[in-house]
Amino acid sequence: MDLETTSFRDTDNPNTYKREVLDSAPAPDLQYAPTSVVSYYREASLGDRDLSVAVIIDDVWQNWTEAPAIDYFKTSAEETPIMAMNPEYLHALGLDEDGDTTLDEAKTFVASEQYSTLKKVLTSVRETP
């Protein structure tokens, strides 16, 4: 898992994305905005295909366009960290040996025990004062 504080991903990326949500679950202990752990498969206009698992504000993932991916949740108006599965995790499990994840591989991972553990970790994250 990566936790990057106050950062954005892909903001200058020329890709557009087609996305398919494979799983989602509320992250109830993140109070600033309704937020979920979302697992989604994406195909980029420039060719890459992969699975992302990230903590994302509900309004963001429920209203996705083909704009570049920005995975994030907010802990305040000023703080926008990214909390997501490290892209190398699937490679370590042998699911994207060529750096490209198929939809079938993504679905296999979402049905796995490893995914179940990752989801439990991400949905249990909470903010503390």
Secondary structure, DSSP 4 states (H G I P E B T S, - for coil): -EEETT--SSTT----EEEEEEEEEE-TT--SS-EEEEEEEEEETTS-EEEEEEEEEHHHHHT--SSPP-----SSSS---EEE--THHHHHTTS-TTS---HHHHHHHHTSHHHHHHHHHHHT-----
